[in-house]
């Protein structure tokens, strides 16, 4: 298992807002916790597409006031639930999807057979 370092998240401002580049381009992140295990394991690389509109059952990247989290989204008007797979993590209830940064479209694993496409 890898040693996970704390990665600080800086507040978004004009310099790092993505305004100077294509903010709707897919990007990659590495999984750092077990909140969505076994679907997403520590050190998996995921691809997030910000141009995809989330629908029920999609895995999404969500921005809280102090972190980025991965959850499965369930949309049942008027409630939107962000579900964690691990019982150690709480579900999150939100009113809208404005803080959803994108939908996960791919996952890599240590071996090719663990790679997966979503959507």
Phi and psi in radians as a Rosetta constraint file:
Dihedral C 1 N 2 CA 2 C 2 CIRCULARHARMONIC -1.505 0.35
Dihedral N 2 CA 2 C 2 N 3 CIRCULARHARMONIC 2.748 0.35
Dihedral C 2 N 3 CA 3 C 3 CIRCULARHARMONIC -1.457 0.35
Dihedral N 3 CA 3 C 3 N 4 CIRCULARHARMONIC 2.136 0.35
Dihedral C 3 N 4 CA 4 C 4 CIRCULARHARMONIC -1.682 0.35
Dihedral N 4 CA 4 C 4 N 5 CIRCULARHARMONIC 2.213 0.35
Dihedral C 4 N 5 CA 5 C 5 CIRCULARHARMONIC -1.674 0.35
Dihedral N 5 CA 5 C 5 N 6 CIRCULARHARMONIC 2.590 0.35
Dihedral C 5 N 6 CA 6 C 6 CIRCULARHARMONIC -1.188 0.35
Dihedral N 6 CA 6 C 6 N 7 CIRCULARHARMONIC 2.201 0.35
Dihedral C 6 N 7 CA 7 C 7 CIRCULARHARMONIC -1.920 0.35
Dihedral N 7 CA 7 C 7 N 8 CIRCULARHARMONIC 1.973 0.35
Dihedral C 7 N 8 CA 8 C 8 CIRCULARHARMONIC -1.210 0.35
Dihedral N 8 CA 8 C 8 N 9 CIRCULARHARMONIC 2.496 0.35
Dihedral C 8 N 9 CA 9 C 9 CIRCULARHARMONIC -1.890 0.35
Dihedral N 9 CA 9 C 9 N 10 CIRCULARHARMONIC 2.093 0.35
Dihedral C 9 N 10 CA 10 C 10 CIRCULARHARMONIC -1.515 0.35
Dihedral N 10 CA 10 C 10 N 11 CIRCULARHARMONIC 2.612 0.35
Dihedral C 10 N 11 CA 11 C 11 CIRCULARHARMONIC -1.097 0.35
Dihedral N 11 CA 11 C 11 N 12 CIRCULARHARMONIC 2.490 0.35
Dihedral C 11 N 12 CA 12 C 12 CIRCULARHARMONIC -1.341 0.35
Dihedral N 12 CA 12 C 12 N 13 CIRCULARHARMONIC 2.227 0.35
Dihedral C 12 N 13 CA 13 C 13 CIRCULARHARMONIC -2.380 0.35
Dihedral N 13 CA 13 C 13 N 14 CIRCULARHARMONIC -2.969 0.35
Dihedral C 13 N 14 CA 14 C 14 CIRCULARHARMONIC -1.062 0.35
Dihedral N 14 CA 14 C 14 N 15 CIRCULARHARMONIC -0.570 0.35
Dihedral C 14 N 15 CA 15 C 15 CIRCULARHARMONIC -1.268 0.35
Dihedral N 15 CA 15 C 15 N 16 CIRCULARHARMONIC -0.628 0.35
Dihedral C 15 N 16 CA 16 C 16 CIRCULARHARMONIC -2.090 0.35
Dihedral N 16 CA 16 C 16 N 17 CIRCULARHARMONIC 0.421 0.35
Dihedral C 16 N 17 CA 17 C 17 CIRCULARHARMONIC -1.399 0.35
Dihedral N 17 CA 17 C 17 N 18 CIRCULARHARMONIC -0.212 0.35
Dihedral C 17 N 18 CA 18 C 18 CIRCULARHARMONIC 1.566 0.35
Dihedral N 18 CA 18 C 18 N 19 CIRCULARHARMONIC -0.015 0.35
Dihedral C 18 N 19 CA 19 C 19 CIRCULARHARMONIC -1.108 0.35
Dihedral N 19 CA 19 C 19 N 20 CIRCULARHARMONIC -0.549 0.35
Dihedral C 19 N 20 CA 20 C 20 CIRCULARHARMONIC -1.463 0.35
Dihedral N 20 CA 20 C 20 N 21 CIRCULARHARMONIC -0.144 0.35
Dihedral C 20 N 21 CA 21 C 21 CIRCULARHARMONIC -2.235 0.35
Dihedral N 21 CA 21 C 21 N 22 CIRCULARHARMONIC -3.118 0.35
Dihedral C 21 N 22 CA 22 C 22 CIRCULARHARMONIC -1.378 0.35
Dihedral N 22 CA 22 C 22 N 23 CIRCULARHARMONIC 1.712 0.35
Dihedral C 22 N 23 CA 23 C 23 CIRCULARHARMONIC -1.193 0.35
Dihedral N 23 CA 23 C 23 N 24 CIRCULARHARMONIC -0.223 0.35
Dihedral C 23 N 24 CA 24 C 24 CIRCULARHARMONIC -1.699 0.35
Dihedral N 24 CA 24 C 24 N 25 CIRCULARHARMONIC 0.152 0.35
Dihedral C 24 N 25 CA 25 C 25 CIRCULARHARMONIC -1.388 0.35
Dihedral N 25 CA 25 C 25 N 26 CIRCULARHARMONIC 2.497 0.35
Dihedral C 25 N 26 CA 26 C 26 CIRCULARHARMONIC -1.052 0.35
Dihedral N 26 CA 26 C 26 N 27 CIRCULARHARMONIC 2.633 0.35
Dihedral C 26 N 27 CA 27 C 27 CIRCULARHARMONIC -2.488 0.35
Dihedral N 27 CA 27 C 27 N 28 CIRCULARHARMONIC 2.884 0.35
Dihedral C 27 N 28 CA 28 C 28 CIRCULARHARMONIC -1.981 0.35
Dihedral N 28 CA 28 C 28 N 29 CIRCULARHARMONIC 2.587 0.35
Dihedral C 28 N 29 CA 29 C 29 CIRCULARHARMONIC -2.442 0.35
Dihedral N 29 CA 29 C 29 N 30 CIRCULARHARMONIC 2.795 0.35
Dihedral C 29 N 30 CA 30 C 30 CIRCULARHARMONIC -1.873 0.35
Dihedral N 30 CA 30 C 30 N 31 CIRCULARHARMONIC 2.398 0.35
Dihedral C 30 N 31 CA 31 C 31 CIRCULARHARMONIC -1.274 0.35
Dihedral N 31 CA 31 C 31 N 32 CIRCULARHARMONIC 2.299 0.35
Dihedral C 31 N 32 CA 32 C 32 CIRCULARHARMONIC -2.024 0.35
Dihedral N 32 CA 32 C 32 N 33 CIRCULARHARMONIC -0.097 0.35
Dihedral C 32 N 33 CA 33 C 33 CIRCULARHARMONIC -2.466 0.35
Dihedral N 33 CA 33 C 33 N 34 CIRCULARHARMONIC 3.124 0.35
Dihedral C 33 N 34 CA 34 C 34 CIRCULARHARMONIC -1.815 0.35
Dihedral N 34 CA 34 C 34 N 35 CIRCULARHARMONIC 0.355 0.35
Dihedral C 34 N 35 CA 35 C 35 CIRCULARHARMONIC -1.118 0.35
Dihedral N 35 CA 35 C 35 N 36 CIRCULARHARMONIC -0.432 0.35
Dihedral C 35 N 36 CA 36 C 36 CIRCULARHARMONIC -2.063 0.35
Dihedral N 36 CA 36 C 36 N 37 CIRCULARHARMONIC 0.361 0.35
Dihedral C 36 N 37 CA 37 C 37 CIRCULARHARMONIC -1.242 0.35
Dihedral N 37 CA 37 C 37 N 38 CIRCULARHARMONIC 2.419 0.35
Dihedral C 37 N 38 CA 38 C 38 CIRCULARHARMONIC -1.653 0.35
Dihedral N 38 CA 38 C 38 N 39 CIRCULARHARMONIC -0.036 0.35
Dihedral C 38 N 39 CA 39 C 39 CIRCULARHARMONIC -1.143 0.35
Dihedral N 39 CA 39 C 39 N 40 CIRCULARHARMONIC -0.743 0.35
Dihedral C 39 N 40 CA 40 C 40 CIRCULARHARMONIC -2.200 0.35
Dihedral N 40 CA 40 C 40 N 41 CIRCULARHARMONIC 2.027 0.35
Dihedral C 40 N 41 CA 41 C 41 CIRCULARHARMONIC -1.736 0.35
Dihedral N 41 CA 41 C 41 N 42 CIRCULARHARMONIC 2.791 0.35
Dihedral C 41 N 42 CA 42 C 42 CIRCULARHARMONIC -0.950 0.35
Dihedral N 42 CA 42 C 42 N 43 CIRCULARHARMONIC 2.372 0.35
Dihedral C 42 N 43 CA 43 C 43 CIRCULARHARMONIC 1.403 0.35
Dihedral N 43 CA 43 C 43 N 44 CIRCULARHARMONIC -0.070 0.35
Dihedral C 43 N 44 CA 44 C 44 CIRCULARHARMONIC -1.072 0.35
Dihedral N 44 CA 44 C 44 N 45 CIRCULARHARMONIC 2.541 0.35
Dihedral C 44 N 45 CA 45 C 45 CIRCULARHARMONIC -1.778 0.35
Dihedral N 45 CA 45 C 45 N 46 CIRCULARHARMONIC 2.304 0.35
Dihedral C 45 N 46 CA 46 C 46 CIRCULARHARMONIC -2.081 0.35
Dihedral N 46 CA 46 C 46 N 47 CIRCULARHARMONIC 2.643 0.35
Dihedral C 46 N 47 CA 47 C 47 CIRCULARHARMONIC -1.900 0.35
Dihedral N 47 CA 47 C 47 N 48 CIRCULARHARMONIC 2.224 0.35
Dihedral C 47 N 48 CA 48 C 48 CIRCULARHARMONIC -1.950 0.35
Dihedral N 48 CA 48 C 48 N 49 CIRCULARHARMONIC 2.285 0.35
Dihedral C 48 N 49 CA 49 C 49 CIRCULARHARMONIC -1.935 0.35
Dihedral N 49 CA 49 C 49 N 50 CIRCULARHARMONIC 1.908 0.35
Dihedral C 49 N 50 CA 50 C 50 CIRCULARHARMONIC -1.254 0.35
Dihedral N 50 CA 50 C 50 N 51 CIRCULARHARMONIC -0.223 0.35
Dihedral C 50 N 51 CA 51 C 51 CIRCULARHARMONIC -1.516 0.35
Dihedral N 51 CA 51 C 51 N 52 CIRCULARHARMONIC -0.128 0.35
Dihedral C 51 N 52 CA 52 C 52 CIRCULARHARMONIC -1.550 0.35
Dihedral N 52 CA 52 C 52 N 53 CIRCULARHARMONIC 2.288 0.35
Dihedral C 52 N 53 CA 53 C 53 CIRCULARHARMONIC -1.408 0.35
Dihedral N 53 CA 53 C 53 N 54 CIRCULARHARMONIC 2.196 0.35
Dihedral C 53 N 54 CA 54 C 54 CIRCULARHARMONIC -1.204 0.35
Dihedral N 54 CA 54 C 54 N 55 CIRCULARHARMONIC 2.530 0.35
Dihedral C 54 N 55 CA 55 C 55 CIRCULARHARMONIC -2.300 0.35
Dihedral N 55 CA 55 C 55 N 56 CIRCULARHARMONIC 2.870 0.35
Dihedral C 55 N 56 CA 56 C 56 CIRCULARHARMONIC -0.932 0.35
Dihedral N 56 CA 56 C 56 N 57 CIRCULARHARMONIC 2.302 0.35
Dihedral C 56 N 57 CA 57 C 57 CIRCULARHARMONIC 1.673 0.35
Dihedral N 57 CA 57 C 57 N 58 CIRCULARHARMONIC -0.218 0.35
Dihedral C 57 N 58 CA 58 C 58 CIRCULARHARMONIC -1.289 0.35
Dihedral N 58 CA 58 C 58 N 59 CIRCULARHARMONIC 2.648 0.35
Dihedral C 58 N 59 CA 59 C 59 CIRCULARHARMONIC -1.646 0.35
Dihedral N 59 CA 59 C 59 N 60 CIRCULARHARMONIC 2.287 0.35
Dihedral C 59 N 60 CA 60 C 60 CIRCULARHARMONIC -2.227 0.35
Dihedral N 60 CA 60 C 60 N 61 CIRCULARHARMONIC 2.788 0.35
Dihedral C 60 N 61 CA 61 C 61 CIRCULARHARMONIC -1.783 0.35
Dihedral N 61 CA 61 C 61 N 62 CIRCULARHARMONIC 2.171 0.35
Dihedral C 61 N 62 CA 62 C 62 CIRCULARHARMONIC -2.124 0.35
Dihedral N 62 CA 62 C 62 N 63 CIRCULARHARMONIC 2.394 0.35
Dihedral C 62 N 63 CA 63 C 63 CIRCULARHARMONIC -1.780 0.35
Dihedral N 63 CA 63 C 63 N 64 CIRCULARHARMONIC 2.106 0.35
Dihedral C 63 N 64 CA 64 C 64 CIRCULARHARMONIC -1.676 0.35
Dihedral N 64 CA 64 C 64 N 65 CIRCULARHARMONIC -3.038 0.35
Dihedral C 64 N 65 CA 65 C 65 CIRCULARHARMONIC -1.175 0.35
Dihedral N 65 CA 65 C 65 N 66 CIRCULARHARMONIC -0.373 0.35
Dihedral C 65 N 66 CA 66 C 66 CIRCULARHARMONIC -2.382 0.35
Dihedral N 66 CA 66 C 66 N 67 CIRCULARHARMONIC 0.146 0.35
Dihedral C 66 N 67 CA 67 C 67 CIRCULARHARMONIC -2.832 0.35
Dihedral N 67 CA 67 C 67 N 68 CIRCULARHARMONIC 3.006 0.35
Dihedral C 67 N 68 CA 68 C 68 CIRCULARHARMONIC -1.958 0.35
Dihedral N 68 CA 68 C 68 N 69 CIRCULARHARMONIC 2.359 0.35
Dihedral C 68 N 69 CA 69 C 69 CIRCULARHARMONIC -2.311 0.35
Dihedral N 69 CA 69 C 69 N 70 CIRCULARHARMONIC 2.720 0.35
Dihedral C 69 N 70 CA 70 C 70 CIRCULARHARMONIC -1.875 0.35
Dihedral N 70 CA 70 C 70 N 71 CIRCULARHARMONIC 2.307 0.35
Dihedral C 70 N 71 CA 71 C 71 CIRCULARHARMONIC -2.595 0.35
Dihedral N 71 CA 71 C 71 N 72 CIRCULARHARMONIC 2.851 0.35
Dihedral C 71 N 72 CA 72 C 72 CIRCULARHARMONIC -1.631 0.35
Dihedral N 72 CA 72 C 72 N 73 CIRCULARHARMONIC 2.253 0.35
Dihedral C 72 N 73 CA 73 C 73 CIRCULARHARMONIC -1.650 0.35
Dihedral N 73 CA 73 C 73 N 74 CIRCULARHARMONIC 2.402 0.35
Dihedral C 73 N 74 CA 74 C 74 CIRCULARHARMONIC -2.251 0.35
Dihedral N 74 CA 74 C 74 N 75 CIRCULARHARMONIC 2.010 0.35
Dihedral C 74 N 75 CA 75 C 75 CIRCULARHARMONIC -1.836 0.35
Dihedral N 75 CA 75 C 75 N 76 CIRCULARHARMONIC 1.939 0.35
Dihedral C 75 N 76 CA 76 C 76 CIRCULARHARMONIC -2.346 0.35
Dihedral N 76 CA 76 C 76 N 77 CIRCULARHARMONIC 1.767 0.35
Dihedral C 76 N 77 CA 77 C 77 CIRCULARHARMONIC -0.881 0.35
Dihedral N 77 CA 77 C 77 N 78 CIRCULARHARMONIC 2.353 0.35
Dihedral C 77 N 78 CA 78 C 78 CIRCULARHARMONIC -1.626 0.35
Dihedral N 78 CA 78 C 78 N 79 CIRCULARHARMONIC 0.134 0.35
Dihedral C 78 N 79 CA 79 C 79 CIRCULARHARMONIC -1.797 0.35
Dihedral N 79 CA 79 C 79 N 80 CIRCULARHARMONIC 2.485 0.35
Dihedral C 79 N 80 CA 80 C 80 CIRCULARHARMONIC -2.101 0.35
Dihedral N 80 CA 80 C 80 N 81 CIRCULARHARMONIC 2.154 0.35
Dihedral C 80 N 81 CA 81 C 81 CIRCULARHARMONIC -1.933 0.35
Dihedral N 81 CA 81 C 81 N 82 CIRCULARHARMONIC 2.325 0.35
Dihedral C 81 N 82 CA 82 C 82 CIRCULARHARMONIC -1.870 0.35
Dihedral N 82 CA 82 C 82 N 83 CIRCULARHARMONIC 1.888 0.35
Dihedral C 82 N 83 CA 83 C 83 CIRCULARHARMONIC -1.668 0.35
Dihedral N 83 CA 83 C 83 N 84 CIRCULARHARMONIC 2.334 0.35
Dihedral C 83 N 84 CA 84 C 84 CIRCULARHARMONIC -1.655 0.35
Dihedral N 84 CA 84 C 84 N 85 CIRCULARHARMONIC 2.572 0.35
Dihedral C 84 N 85 CA 85 C 85 CIRCULARHARMONIC -1.396 0.35
Dihedral N 85 CA 85 C 85 N 86 CIRCULARHARMONIC -0.614 0.35
Dihedral C 85 N 86 CA 86 C 86 CIRCULARHARMONIC -1.416 0.35
Dihedral N 86 CA 86 C 86 N 87 CIRCULARHARMONIC 2.322 0.35
Dihedral C 86 N 87 CA 87 C 87 CIRCULARHARMONIC -1.186 0.35
Dihedral N 87 CA 87 C 87 N 88 CIRCULARHARMONIC -0.195 0.35
Dihedral C 87 N 88 CA 88 C 88 CIRCULARHARMONIC -1.300 0.35
Dihedral N 88 CA 88 C 88 N 89 CIRCULARHARMONIC -0.242 0.35
Dihedral C 88 N 89 CA 89 C 89 CIRCULARHARMONIC -2.011 0.35
Dihedral N 89 CA 89 C 89 N 90 CIRCULARHARMONIC 2.489 0.35
Dihedral C 89 N 90 CA 90 C 90 CIRCULARHARMONIC -1.465 0.35
Dihedral N 90 CA 90 C 90 N 91 CIRCULARHARMONIC 2.610 0.35
Dihedral C 90 N 91 CA 91 C 91 CIRCULARHARMONIC -1.238 0.35
Dihedral N 91 CA 91 C 91 N 92 CIRCULARHARMONIC 2.709 0.35
Dihedral C 91 N 92 CA 92 C 92 CIRCULARHARMONIC -2.079 0.35
Dihedral N 92 CA 92 C 92 N 93 CIRCULARHARMONIC 2.379 0.35
Dihedral C 92 N 93 CA 93 C 93 CIRCULARHARMONIC -1.946 0.35
Dihedral N 93 CA 93 C 93 N 94 CIRCULARHARMONIC 2.220 0.35
Dihedral C 93 N 94 CA 94 C 94 CIRCULARHARMONIC -2.251 0.35
Dihedral N 94 CA 94 C 94 N 95 CIRCULARHARMONIC 2.837 0.35
Dihedral C 94 N 95 CA 95 C 95 CIRCULARHARMONIC -1.640 0.35
Dihedral N 95 CA 95 C 95 N 96 CIRCULARHARMONIC -0.494 0.35
Dihedral C 95 N 96 CA 96 C 96 CIRCULARHARMONIC -2.611 0.35
Dihedral N 96 CA 96 C 96 N 97 CIRCULARHARMONIC 3.040 0.35
Dihedral C 96 N 97 CA 97 C 97 CIRCULARHARMONIC -1.772 0.35
Dihedral N 97 CA 97 C 97 N 98 CIRCULARHARMONIC 0.363 0.35
Dihedral C 97 N 98 CA 98 C 98 CIRCULARHARMONIC -1.117 0.35
Dihedral N 98 CA 98 C 98 N 99 CIRCULARHARMONIC -0.469 0.35
Dihedral C 98 N 99 CA 99 C 99 CIRCULARHARMONIC -1.638 0.35
Dihedral N 99 CA 99 C 99 N 100 CIRCULARHARMONIC 0.085 0.35
Dihedral C 99 N 100 CA 100 C 100 CIRCULARHARMONIC -1.375 0.35
Dihedral N 100 CA 100 C 100 N 101 CIRCULARHARMONIC 2.105 0.35
Dihedral C 100 N 101 CA 101 C 101 CIRCULARHARMONIC -1.524 0.35
Dihedral N 101 CA 101 C 101 N 102 CIRCULARHARMONIC -0.281 0.35
Dihedral C 101 N 102 CA 102 C 102 CIRCULARHARMONIC 2.855 0.35
Dihedral N 102 CA 102 C 102 N 103 CIRCULARHARMONIC 3.033 0.35
Dihedral C 102 N 103 CA 103 C 103 CIRCULARHARMONIC -1.867 0.35
Dihedral N 103 CA 103 C 103 N 104 CIRCULARHARMONIC 2.396 0.35
Dihedral C 103 N 104 CA 104 C 104 CIRCULARHARMONIC -1.303 0.35
Dihedral N 104 CA 104 C 104 N 105 CIRCULARHARMONIC 2.208 0.35
Dihedral C 104 N 105 CA 105 C 105 CIRCULARHARMONIC -1.923 0.35
Dihedral N 105 CA 105 C 105 N 106 CIRCULARHARMONIC -0.350 0.35
Dihedral C 105 N 106 CA 106 C 106 CIRCULARHARMONIC -2.616 0.35
Dihedral N 106 CA 106 C 106 N 107 CIRCULARHARMONIC 2.712 0.35
Dihedral C 106 N 107 CA 107 C 107 CIRCULARHARMONIC -2.393 0.35
Dihedral N 107 CA 107 C 107 N 108 CIRCULARHARMONIC 2.396 0.35
Dihedral C 107 N 108 CA 108 C 108 CIRCULARHARMONIC -1.817 0.35
Dihedral N 108 CA 108 C 108 N 109 CIRCULARHARMONIC 2.821 0.35
Dihedral C 108 N 109 CA 109 C 109 CIRCULARHARMONIC -2.374 0.35
Dihedral N 109 CA 109 C 109 N 110 CIRCULARHARMONIC -3.100 0.35
Dihedral C 109 N 110 CA 110 C 110 CIRCULARHARMONIC -1.196 0.35
Dihedral N 110 CA 110 C 110 N 111 CIRCULARHARMONIC -0.445 0.35
Dihedral C 110 N 111 CA 111 C 111 CIRCULARHARMONIC -2.207 0.35
Dihedral N 111 CA 111 C 111 N 112 CIRCULARHARMONIC 2.707 0.35
Dihedral C 111 N 112 CA 112 C 112 CIRCULARHARMONIC -0.994 0.35
Dihedral N 112 CA 112 C 112 N 113 CIRCULARHARMONIC -0.604 0.35
Dihedral C 112 N 113 CA 113 C 113 CIRCULARHARMONIC -1.161 0.35
Dihedral N 113 CA 113 C 113 N 114 CIRCULARHARMONIC -0.271 0.35
Dihedral C 113 N 114 CA 114 C 114 CIRCULARHARMONIC -1.616 0.35
Dihedral N 114 CA 114 C 114 N 115 CIRCULARHARMONIC -0.066 0.35
Dihedral C 114 N 115 CA 115 C 115 CIRCULARHARMONIC -1.238 0.35
Dihedral N 115 CA 115 C 115 N 116 CIRCULARHARMONIC 2.568 0.35
Dihedral C 115 N 116 CA 116 C 116 CIRCULARHARMONIC -2.622 0.35
Dihedral N 116 CA 116 C 116 N 117 CIRCULARHARMONIC 2.511 0.35
Dihedral C 116 N 117 CA 117 C 117 CIRCULARHARMONIC -1.919 0.35
Dihedral N 117 CA 117 C 117 N 118 CIRCULARHARMONIC 2.533 0.35
Dihedral C 117 N 118 CA 118 C 118 CIRCULARHARMONIC -2.071 0.35
Dihedral N 118 CA 118 C 118 N 119 CIRCULARHARMONIC 2.702 0.35
